[in-house]
Amino acid sequence: MLAVAWLKSLVPHREIERRLEAAKTRLAVARQRQRDGERSVLFDESDTIAWYILQAESFATDRMYVAPEGIMRAVPYLTRIGKELPLMLSVKGAEERAARMMTSDKSQPDGALFELLVSLAWKRNGWKNVEFLPEKRGIARTPDLLASKPRTRWAIECKRMVPSTYAKSERAAGMKLAEPVHTLMLERYSSHVVEVIYNVELSDIPDDYLVRMVDRALKRKISQAWSDEISKGIVRPVEWSLVRGVMAHDFVYYGGSRMIELLTGRYEEDADYSMAAKWRPRADKPEYADAIYQASVVVWGGVAAEASRRKAGHFRRVLANAEGQLPPDIPGVIHVGIESKSGRFVDFFRDMQNRSQARSFQPTTSHLRWVYANHFIPEDTTRRDESWAMTETMAPYRVGKHGTKSPLPGHMLVSPEDETVPGPHWKGPWN
């Protein structure tokens, strides 16, 4: 609530209330469509920050307008800012940067939130003076921040990486392969879970491939599994005992991770999901299911080397672009924010690539010394009494060969630093 109150105060009262009312109306319309069996976009992307504010404010008060996918996008970041708001306000220029996020940058607030969190981490970790530098668009390229303490000063550039075009197209291809499966299940009024691992890039797979494999598997009397050069998979019944056991006394958010967990028996954060169902909405909250009559879930992942390589790509281009913002006369650091649900294997592969790219990177106009890759995995969690969770990893990369010590070792941006388990989230075995 402290973070919400601060951000709302940076906009004229009537204007921010109008924008929040518009966000509530948009959500109400989407919920009505859900009641009619349709899926709808929950918020206006041209004012994403108003959606974040609505989610955080409602989460902290009456929960009337919350949506799990909204909570996990807003609450973790605003919670960290609110917990340390006095420290945040001691960063010179922070209020101006936040005000710009609330107005001219309202459609893309993630970059600004990332910059605010980075400035807070430097301040929290003993850097006496941390300040945002004014932008000089069309005049000169400048870093986002300067941090200093006696006898040392660093220039800081922040880059919030959005999901790559390739990652988006891969997910869209997976959803397209799943749609005919849902149609098939509904036509037969059967309820099954389809689990598939793709061995090739999804863009190379015919649109009717998965539904043909599922149809053949369902017709077999013994094994409902398959394996070929394209994929391996299995078809199994929905876990109705779990669904009915819970829904006898509870409502479940439609399409959320908890519903998928009930239908499939487990929920893997690394996997992609597509689900469809015939269901009865709760009367007063139509985004929650009161009963489910028929359902199908497609769960998929990929092990194609080229897909993993492309999902983990374009880090070097980000470094080159960010390095151009840093000055030539003081050491520089780049923070790269990466939100990922690609899975531990892709993130492990990305880390190896990033480390190699940083080691061989040759700064041309700056004294770039370190890169911090801040990985975030916000979770729409299925745990009891928990609305959101955050997996965070900070991977430091030394640029080239030098003896300059890391200026911000072991830091976190969202998670409490004294409660964080050492090591990256991709460490250890995976399936």
DOBADREN-294677 format. One line per field, with one value per residue (C-alpha): residue number from 0; x, y, z; residue in three letters. Coordinates in Angstrom, 3 decimals, m for minus. Layout:
i: NUM,...
px: X,...
py: Y,...
pz: Z,...
aa: ALA,...
***
This chain:
i: 0,1,2,3,4,5,6,7,8,9,10,11,12,13,14,15,16,17,18,19,20,21,22,23,24,25,26,27,28,29,30,31,32,33,34,35,36,37,38,39,40,41,42,43,44,45,46,47,48,49,50,51,52,53,54,55,56,57,58,59,60,61,62,63,64,65,66,67,68,69,70,71,72,73,74,75,76,77,78,79,80,81,82,83,84,85,86,87,88,89,90,91,92,93,94,95,96,97,98,99,100,101,102,103,104,105,106,107,108,109,110,111,112,113,114,115,116,117,118,119,120,121,122,123,124,125,126,127,128,129,130,131,132,133,134,135,136,137,138,139,140,141,142,143,144,145,146,147,148,149,150,151,152,153,154,155,156,157,158,159,160,161,162,163,164,165,166,167,168,169,170,171,172,173,174,175,176,177,178,179,180,181,182,183,184,185,186,187,188,189,190,191,192,193,194,195,196,197,198,199,200,201,202,203,204,205,206,207,208,209,210,211,212,213,214,215,216,217,218,219,220,221,222,223,224,225,226,227,228,229,230,231,232,233,234,235,236,237,238,239,240,241,242,243,244,245,246,247,248,249,250,251,252,253,254,255,256,257,258,259,260,261,262,263,264,265,266,267,268,269,270,271,272,273,274,275,276,277,278,279,280,281,282,283,284,285,286,287,288,289,290,291,292,293,294,295,296,297,298,299,300,301,302,303,304,305,306,307,308,309,310,311,312,313,314,315,316,317,318,319,320,321,322,323,324,325,326,327,328,329,330,331,332,333,334,335,336,337,338,339,340,341,342,343,344,345,346,347,348,349,350,351,352,353,354,355,356,357,358,359,360,361,362,363,364,365,366,367,368,369,370,371,372,373,374,375,376,377,378,379,380,381,382,383,384,385,386,387,388,389,390,391,392,393,394,395,396,397,398,399,400,401,402,403,404,405,406,407,408,409,410,411,412,413,414,415,416,417,418,419,420,421,422,423,424,425,426,427,428,429,430
px: 0.000,2.922,4.163,0.656,0.030,3.384,2.827,m0.773,0.386,2.524,m0.605,m3.455,m6.108,m8.969,m6.837,m5.546,m9.030,m10.446,m7.745,m8.352,m12.116,m11.412,m9.271,m12.089,m14.624,m12.358,m11.948,m15.726,m16.357,m13.731,m15.358,m18.780,m17.299,m15.842,m19.343,m20.469,m17.690,m15.295,m11.714,m10.877,m7.877,m8.174,m6.615,m5.826,m2.186,m1.932,m2.210,m0.464,0.725,m2.906,m3.555,m0.529,m1.729,m5.235,m3.877,m1.571,m4.195,m6.906,m4.514,m3.741,m7.386,m10.546,m9.244,m12.277,m10.368,m7.430,m6.431,m3.596,m1.818,m2.061,m0.910,2.294,3.122,2.748,2.750,6.317,7.935,5.724,6.074,9.862,9.548,6.972,9.078,11.956,10.126,12.153,15.354,13.784,12.952,16.587,17.644,18.007,15.656,13.687,10.434,10.867,11.540,8.469,6.337,7.402,6.417,2.978,2.433,4.377,5.702,2.427,2.173,5.601,6.245,8.447,11.617,11.036,10.223,13.447,15.473,13.871,14.666,18.269,18.737,17.278,19.717,22.728,21.422,20.658,24.167,26.134,26.404,25.906,24.900,22.700,21.043,19.103,20.568,18.220,17.717,19.229,17.280,18.735,21.679,23.799,23.604,23.843,23.643,20.513,22.253,25.396,26.442,29.268,30.892,34.252,37.000,34.853,32.085,30.223,28.007,24.996,22.880,19.694,18.144,14.892,14.802,11.336,10.560,12.156,10.106,11.190,9.954,6.595,6.262,7.177,4.445,1.945,2.869,2.350,m1.078,m1.985,m1.028,m3.135,m6.362,m7.488,m6.904,m9.377,m11.886,m11.476,m11.979,m15.094,m16.620,m16.200,m17.031,m13.970,m11.541,m7.844,m4.404,m1.904,1.767,4.245,7.966,8.894,12.240,12.113,11.253,7.504,7.388,8.424,5.498,2.291,m0.761,m2.631,0.298,m0.577,m4.280,m3.462,m1.109,m3.675,m6.459,m4.339,m3.341,m6.967,m7.942,m5.360,m6.593,m3.272,m0.804,m1.864,1.674,3.744,7.314,8.733,11.349,9.117,7.967,7.110,3.923,1.204,m2.555,m4.119,m7.425,m8.039,m7.587,m11.297,m10.867,m8.654,m10.951,m14.147,m12.544,m11.497,m14.455,m16.925,m16.087,m14.047,m14.003,m11.021,m9.782,m10.513,m7.393,m5.048,m2.198,m4.293,m6.961,m4.290,m2.696,m6.021,m6.775,m3.297,m2.181,0.824,1.961,5.422,6.513,8.858,6.142,3.696,m0.023,m3.189,m6.536,m10.199,m13.266,m17.012,m17.624,m20.057,m18.905,m19.386,m22.325,m20.608,m17.092,m17.388,m13.621,m13.861,m15.319,m18.067,m18.036,m16.229,m18.032,m15.471,m11.845,m8.728,m5.170,m2.147,1.221,4.354,8.054,10.864,14.358,15.399,18.910,18.175,15.069,17.068,19.836,17.443,15.477,18.726,19.978,20.584,22.465,25.523,23.373,21.900,25.423,26.555,23.532,23.821,27.575,26.975,25.193,28.184,30.830,34.529,36.015,34.612,33.940,30.565,28.131,25.071,22.058,20.042,16.581,15.377,11.906,11.870,9.595,11.639,12.736,15.912,17.675,17.179,18.244,21.316,22.187,21.540,23.891,26.697,26.227,26.049,29.220,31.085,29.741,30.700,34.193,34.904,33.115,35.401,34.118,34.659,33.587,33.438,35.101,32.449,33.621,30.665,27.275,24.592,21.872,18.868,16.526,12.915,10.351,7.088,4.774,1.009,1.554,m0.623,0.441,m2.131,m2.469,m0.083,m1.103,2.264,5.869,9.102,12.157,15.081,18.665,21.490,24.320,27.433,29.600,33.077,33.621,36.989,40.073,40.590,41.033,38.197,36.092,32.365,30.721,27.444,28.183,25.396,22.598,18.933,16.330,13.083,13.928,15.201,18.978,19.433,16.944,18.130,19.519,22.886,23.116,21.134,17.658,18.911,21.456,20.830,19.227,16.236,13.935
py: 0.000,2.360,1.760,2.166,5.403,6.815,5.990,7.250,10.534,11.203,11.611,14.124,12.490,12.676,11.274,8.228,7.454,7.646,5.279,2.810,2.895,2.141,m0.838,m2.114,m1.754,m3.615,m6.427,m6.591,m6.941,m9.710,m11.552,m11.305,m12.875,m15.618,m16.245,m16.686,m19.208,m16.839,m15.874,m12.179,m9.891,m8.628,m5.178,m2.359,m2.752,0.983,1.589,m1.442,0.446,1.196,m2.563,m3.175,m0.534,m2.006,m5.512,m4.393,m2.201,m4.844,m7.547,m5.499,m4.662,m6.460,m8.834,m7.835,m7.100,m9.464,m11.998,m14.480,m13.516,m9.857,m10.411,m12.169,m9.417,m6.536,m7.470,m8.861,m5.755,m3.188,m5.064,m4.655,m0.937,m0.434,m2.220,0.168,3.286,5.714,4.299,4.508,8.184,8.864,7.982,11.241,11.371,8.255,10.181,11.738,8.293,6.849,9.792,9.175,5.513,6.601,8.940,8.812,5.255,3.818,1.151,m0.334,m0.033,m3.126,m1.319,1.522,m0.840,m2.708,0.528,1.529,m1.872,m1.689,1.745,0.415,m2.536,m0.221,2.015,m0.956,m2.343,0.602,3.000,6.391,8.371,6.805,8.997,8.761,10.793,12.889,11.553,13.600,12.252,13.356,15.038,12.418,8.870,8.598,5.751,5.292,5.690,6.809,5.291,6.522,6.240,7.511,7.004,5.144,5.842,3.573,4.168,1.840,0.923,m1.170,m3.340,m5.213,m8.017,m8.951,m12.485,m12.946,m13.032,m16.637,m17.641,m15.997,m17.734,m21.109,m20.746,m19.660,m22.729,m24.969,m23.458,m23.936,m27.629,m28.037,m26.436,m29.370,m31.707,m29.724,m29.825,m33.599,m34.120,m31.954,m33.711,m37.041,m35.480,m37.143,m35.695,m36.391,m34.993,m35.005,m34.769,m34.309,m33.596,m32.177,m33.185,m30.576,m26.902,m26.421,m24.254,m27.315,m29.472,m29.782,m28.226,m31.542,m33.607,m33.663,m34.324,m37.276,m38.751,m38.276,m39.807,m42.887,m43.207,m43.067,m45.832,m48.216,m50.615,m51.216,m48.330,m44.710,m43.503,m42.784,m41.987,m40.910,m38.531,m35.514,m36.170,m38.599,m38.365,m40.011,m39.600,m40.294,m39.541,m36.370,m36.804,m36.522,m37.694,m34.657,m32.251,m33.421,m33.806,m30.147,m28.636,m30.284,m27.526,m24.928,m22.769,m22.794,m19.999,m21.070,m21.814,m21.064,m23.219,m24.761,m25.949,m27.426,m29.122,m30.720,m31.882,m33.298,m34.309,m31.949,m28.570,m28.042,m24.404,m25.212,m26.614,m24.897,m25.567,m25.250,m26.217,m26.124,m27.143,m27.121,m25.586,m23.659,m20.217,m19.116,m16.686,m13.737,m14.354,m15.841,m16.197,m19.040,m22.441,m23.932,m27.223,m28.797,m31.246,m31.943,m30.872,m31.414,m30.295,m30.315,m30.108,m29.676,m28.979,m29.042,m30.512,m29.357,m27.900,m25.156,m24.086,m23.845,m21.910,m19.387,m18.880,m18.125,m15.723,m11.976,m11.298,m9.917,m7.433,m6.220,m5.707,m3.785,m1.505,m0.934,m0.349,2.645,4.365,4.136,6.916,6.369,7.805,5.631,1.879,0.688,m2.114,m3.368,m4.926,m7.163,m8.169,m11.487,m12.835,m16.480,m19.483,m21.333,m23.976,m24.750,m26.328,m23.240,m20.955,m23.135,m22.968,m19.204,m18.772,m20.647,m18.530,m15.299,m16.121,m16.837,m13.710,m11.485,m12.952,m12.287,m8.925,m6.017,m2.632,0.022,3.280,2.555,0.950,m1.766,m4.226,m6.295,m7.524,m8.709,m10.932,m10.742,m13.663,m13.498,m16.302,m14.974,m17.842,m18.167,m20.636,m23.615,m23.696,m23.245,m19.729,m18.324,m16.043,m15.472,m16.561,m15.416,m17.387,m15.021,m15.614,m13.105,m14.279,m12.025,m11.978,m10.462,m8.604,m9.516,m9.901,m7.428,m7.306,m4.895,m6.299,m6.743,m3.574,m5.274,m8.932,m11.265,m8.746,m9.434,m7.055,m8.531,m11.365,m10.687,m10.950,m12.456,m15.247,m16.207,m19.684,m19.397,m20.736,m20.322,m21.781,m23.920,m25.724,m29.471,m32.244,m31.717,m33.928
pz: 0.000,0.601,m2.942,m4.370,m2.487,m3.632,m7.298,m7.297,m5.759,m8.853,m11.017,m10.507,m8.299,m10.805,m13.595,m11.708,m10.341,m13.875,m15.129,m12.284,m12.927,m16.599,m15.527,m13.275,m16.108,m18.524,m16.000,m15.382,m19.124,m19.360,m16.458,m18.106,m21.215,m19.026,m17.675,m21.291,m21.915,m23.709,m22.922,m22.909,m22.353,m18.784,m19.158,m21.567,m22.601,m23.354,m19.582,m18.131,m15.057,m14.057,m14.205,m11.973,m9.481,m9.449,m8.839,m6.017,m4.337,m4.548,m3.354,m0.260,0.534,m0.602,m3.354,m5.438,m8.634,m8.383,m11.007,m10.387,m13.600,m12.550,m8.981,m9.999,m12.512,m10.052,m6.364,m5.943,m7.433,m5.690,m2.390,m2.494,m3.290,m0.519,2.088,1.485,0.349,2.537,1.019,m2.450,m1.913,m0.964,m4.527,m6.387,m9.374,m8.379,m8.056,m11.500,m13.014,m11.303,m12.468,m16.062,m15.666,m14.451,m17.408,m20.674,m20.130,m18.795,m21.504,m20.677,m16.947,m16.562,m17.615,m15.173,m12.300,m13.042,m12.940,m9.624,m8.116,m9.339,m7.774,m4.509,m4.494,m4.815,m2.065,0.183,m0.255,1.065,m1.881,m0.264,m3.342,m6.028,m8.628,m11.872,m14.707,m16.870,m20.379,m23.202,m26.141,m29.445,m27.705,m25.936,m24.662,m20.886,m18.352,m16.259,m12.890,m11.107,m7.761,m5.588,m2.207,m0.980,m3.590,m6.141,m8.640,m11.089,m14.117,m14.328,m17.343,m17.049,m19.773,m19.196,m21.742,m22.978,m24.217,m27.622,m30.790,m31.214,m27.733,m28.423,m31.798,m30.253,m27.654,m30.300,m32.372,m29.347,m28.702,m32.353,m32.206,m29.058,m30.351,m32.578,m29.609,m27.504,m30.368,m30.671,m26.938,m26.876,m29.901,m28.091,m24.721,m23.248,m20.696,m21.094,m20.406,m23.280,m22.313,m25.150,m25.538,m28.942,m30.444,m33.230,m33.506,m33.256,m36.380,m38.407,m37.227,m39.334,m37.676,m37.528,m36.237,m32.538,m32.994,m35.294,m32.698,m29.929,m32.030,m32.748,m29.103,m27.929,m30.345,m28.916,m26.253,m24.492,m24.800,m25.208,m25.803,m28.884,m29.872,m33.225,m34.598,m33.971,m30.425,m27.699,m25.730,m23.715,m23.302,m19.914,m18.188,m16.211,m12.438,m11.634,m8.038,m7.325,m9.150,m7.478,m4.065,m4.041,m5.876,m3.544,m1.063,m2.992,m6.112,m8.497,m10.768,m14.337,m16.375,m13.482,m12.229,m9.440,m11.885,m14.146,m11.132,m10.204,m13.749,m14.422,m10.923,m10.882,m12.128,m13.594,m13.789,m16.675,m18.938,m21.282,m20.938,m22.955,m21.454,m22.402,m20.439,m20.080,m16.683,m14.488,m13.276,m9.690,m9.622,m7.965,m9.344,m12.843,m13.210,m10.667,m11.563,m9.421,m11.351,m14.313,m16.605,m19.332,m19.727,m21.794,m21.038,m23.337,m21.560,m23.636,m23.565,m26.100,m26.258,m29.728,m29.498,m32.025,m30.096,m26.862,m28.605,m30.136,m26.905,m25.117,m27.809,m28.413,m25.146,m26.975,m28.915,m25.631,m24.234,m27.294,m27.148,m23.396,m23.536,m25.781,m22.892,m20.528,m20.223,m21.033,m17.840,m14.992,m14.591,m15.792,m15.043,m16.910,m15.198,m17.522,m16.302,m17.702,m17.023,m18.010,m17.994,m20.588,m18.092,m16.208,m19.178,m21.372,m18.508,m17.854,m21.567,m21.577,m18.603,m20.355,m23.478,m21.498,m19.573,m22.795,m24.520,m21.576,m21.332,m25.009,m25.212,m26.088,m24.870,m27.496,m25.841,m22.114,m19.104,m18.821,m16.171,m14.961,m16.148,m13.731,m15.183,m12.886,m13.647,m12.457,m12.531,m11.054,m10.165,m10.052,m7.236,m6.303,m2.641,0.085,1.520,m1.066,m3.936,m5.569,m5.363,m6.947,m8.013,m8.478,m9.562,m9.981,m12.238,m12.311,m15.446,m15.590,m18.873,m20.377,m18.182,m15.355,m11.581,m10.734,m7.910,m8.353,m6.963,m5.970,m5.099,m4.038,m4.448,m5.149,m6.516,m5.184,m2.802,0.758,0.455,3.929,3.186,m0.292,m0.939,m2.766,m6.296,m9.515,m9.986,m12.886,m10.693,m10.315,m12.382,m14.648,m16.683
aa: MET,LEU,ALA,VAL,ALA,TRP,LEU,LYS,SER,LEU,VAL,PRO,HIS,ARG,GLU,ILE,GLU,ARG,ARG,LEU,GLU,ALA,ALA,LYS,THR,ARG,LEU,ALA,VAL,ALA,ARG,GLN,ARG,GLN,ARG,ASP,GLY,GLU,ARG,SER,VAL,LEU,PHE,ASP,GLU,SER,ASP,THR,ILE,ALA,TRP,TYR,ILE,LEU,GLN,ALA,GLU,SER,PHE,ALA,THR,ASP,ARG,MET,TYR,VAL,ALA,PRO,GLU,GLY,ILE,MET,ARG,ALA,VAL,PRO,TYR,LEU,THR,ARG,ILE,GLY,LYS,GLU,LEU,PRO,LEU,MET,LEU,SER,VAL,LYS,GLY,ALA,GLU,GLU,ARG,ALA,ALA,ARG,MET,MET,THR,SER,ASP,LYS,SER,GLN,PRO,ASP,GLY,ALA,LEU,PHE,GLU,LEU,LEU,VAL,SER,LEU,ALA,TRP,LYS,ARG,ASN,GLY,TRP,LYS,ASN,VAL,GLU,PHE,LEU,PRO,GLU,LYS,ARG,GLY,ILE,ALA,ARG,THR,PRO,ASP,LEU,LEU,ALA,SER,LYS,PRO,ARG,THR,ARG,TRP,ALA,ILE,GLU,CYS,LYS,ARG,MET,VAL,PRO,SER,THR,TYR,ALA,LYS,SER,GLU,ARG,ALA,ALA,GLY,MET,LYS,LEU,ALA,GLU,PRO,VAL,HIS,THR,LEU,MET,LEU,GLU,ARG,TYR,SER,SER,HIS,VAL,VAL,GLU,VAL,ILE,TYR,ASN,VAL,GLU,LEU,SER,ASP,ILE,PRO,ASP,ASP,TYR,LEU,VAL,ARG,MET,VAL,ASP,ARG,ALA,LEU,LYS,ARG,LYS,ILE,SER,GLN,ALA,TRP,SER,ASP,GLU,ILE,SER,LYS,GLY,ILE,VAL,ARG,PRO,VAL,GLU,TRP,SER,LEU,VAL,ARG,GLY,VAL,MET,ALA,HIS,ASP,PHE,VAL,TYR,TYR,GLY,GLY,SER,ARG,MET,ILE,GLU,LEU,LEU,THR,GLY,ARG,TYR,GLU,GLU,ASP,ALA,ASP,TYR,SER,MET,ALA,ALA,LYS,TRP,ARG,PRO,ARG,ALA,ASP,LYS,PRO,GLU,TYR,ALA,ASP,ALA,ILE,TYR,GLN,ALA,SER,VAL,VAL,VAL,TRP,GLY,GLY,VAL,ALA,ALA,GLU,ALA,SER,ARG,ARG,LYS,ALA,GLY,HIS,PHE,ARG,ARG,VAL,LEU,ALA,ASN,ALA,GLU,GLY,GLN,LEU,PRO,PRO,ASP,ILE,PRO,GLY,VAL,ILE,HIS,VAL,GLY,ILE,GLU,SER,LYS,SER,GLY,ARG,PHE,VAL,ASP,PHE,PHE,ARG,ASP,MET,GLN,ASN,ARG,SER,GLN,ALA,ARG,SER,PHE,GLN,PRO,THR,THR,SER,HIS,LEU,ARG,TRP,VAL,TYR,ALA,ASN,HIS,PHE,ILE,PRO,GLU,ASP,THR,THR,ARG,ARG,ASP,GLU,SER,TRP,ALA,MET,THR,GLU,THR,MET,ALA,PRO,TYR,ARG,VAL,GLY,LYS,HIS,GLY,THR,LYS,SER,PRO,LEU,PRO,GLY,HIS,MET,LEU,VAL,SER,PRO,GLU,ASP,GLU,THR,VAL,PRO,GLY,PRO,HIS,TRP,LYS,GLY,PRO,TRP,ASN
***
